[in-house]
Amino acid sequence: MPKATSDAKLLIQSLGKAYAATPTNLKIIDLYVVFAVATALTQVVYMGIVGSFPFNSFLSGILSCIGTAVLAVCLRIQVNKDNKEFKDLPPERAFADFVLCNLVLHLVIMNFLG
């Protein structure tokens, strides 16, 4: 069993070293994704404790958080300089796509609320 523990420690250390080389703008997007997912989890826990009386509101909140996180991951993929697939796409265009898609997402969610 100690070998598995040392392997896990080595894996975490190597991931930490690799993530330290990540550019700051990607780390900010990662933080935004973590915040969106944590907000969704908080809403699920709240629903489990209190109840889900306005179920449309619960679904809208969850879909908003998860949708925003997915769009942020797409932004991260497009802005990443190491990704050769989007090398011709300027970061301003990727951010404009992110903002426009977020606007459409939240318009749909507001419509779902009723």
Phi, psi and omega in degrees: 000328179297331179296321179295322179294318180291325176295320179294319178296318178298319179296315180295320179295319180291323176295320178297318179293319180292322181287335178295333179275358181289138179298156185296322181296327176288326177293324178294318178296320177300318178297321178297319179295317179297319178297317180296317179291321178296323177296319178297317179295322177297320178294322178294317178296317178299318178296323178293325182278310189270321184121169185239054183301301174276085188297327177297323178294318178298312180297321179296317179297315180295313181296325177296313182294312183291320178297318178295320178296318179296317178295325178292324176295320176297320176298318180298319179296319183286329184275340183298123182290334181284345180280113184282342183291328182247031185292333180273353182272119179290149181299330179294322178293319179297319179292323177296320175298318179299314181294316180296316179294323176295321177298314178296316179302313184285334172294319177295320181292319177296325176292322180294328178298327177099000000 
